[in-house]
């Protein structure tokens, strides 16, 4: 009797394993009723946990920044920078929206200069030449930003002209424009897709640069402080544009870390303590063979697939495994990174390595293909769970098409 040993992936504990196992039993039973499905649940014994009760987590001394409803605390000066990290122009756009909502459109007469154009022209003339005392870290920050300042200033000036033109003059634009120019210059310095190394910036140096830009624009709100009308704009912009998740994560770090340990911790623990997981798989195969069941198929999800590839690539792999099926697995990716335990990047799969089917969904960002990594040794099978990531990574075993694809591939 062919036996399919189901090996789960990262973050799985007893309750979720039983649910996934039931789906596998039902799915395979529909297409191959004679197939036996065997357990290989390693998460409880070999998965990660905070063994010291979270003693490594810093104790949060203040709960400043966000309320229980996820709204921004107006007194937290760093919240505006969290906003500008996500969208450098968000605060400026919110200022413009408030200007349109709160004031009357002026409809300036021909020949009369729009005062916002004057502001925009001043923004375009911003320079980093005069920032006061320049220590080593501040000097480096200025050197990093200087090549991108003109482009950033032009973008902010255009936004002022386009979004504020025709509205009545309003106070508070100077620090908002200065912060927007700074945030855009930082983003450009780090590359259009963040492909350059992130700038290491001390908050005091940031505030010095923004303060100097604010002074050039004629404002008095320097650097990191968000006060007066500008504070209200920052609060509205943060709550309108930015998911509060990052701020909530800081406020509730202990709970979030504890709940994320199984998923992320299992991966980290496997890299240095993976022998236990591989031993559990070996024991499951051995038990099936000893019970007279076989040949054995290893059906492994995510991290379980990595562990199975490592196990089967060892010098003494378990006997009786005729087929490996990895589902949403990173094993080919880790091989390309030279990060597999039992197989270096310049080594081929062992000759005794069983037939390997690799199932992936294009929307699953944790699923990888293997045919080009191991030519002639892996067959990729693409499925479409019609789910976005990350749900695409956890929906394979609810996808009936998966079992239709596997039915003719499983040993008789």
Buried (B, 14 or more C-beta within 10 A) or exposed (E): EBBBBBBBBBBBBEEBBEEBBEBBBBBBEEBBEEBBBBBBBBBEEBBBBBEEEEEEEEEEEEEBBBEEEEEBBBEBBBBBBBBBEBBBBBBBBBBBBBBBEEEEEBEBEEEEEBBBBEBBEBBBEBEBEEBEEBEEEBEBBBEBBBEBBBEBBBBBBEBBBEBBBBBBBBEBBBBBBBBBBBBBBBBBBBEEEEEEEEBEBEEEBBBBBBBBBBBBBEBEBBBBBBBEBBBBBBBBBBBEBBEBEBBBBBBBBBEBBBEEBBBEBBBEBBEEEBBBBBBBBBEBBBBBBEEEBBBBBBBBBBBBBBBBBBBBBBEEBBEBBBBBBBBBBBBBBBBBEEBBBBBEEEEEBBEEBBBBBBBBBEBBEBBBBBBEBBEEBBEBBEBEBEBEBEEBBBBBBBBEEBBEBBBEEBBE
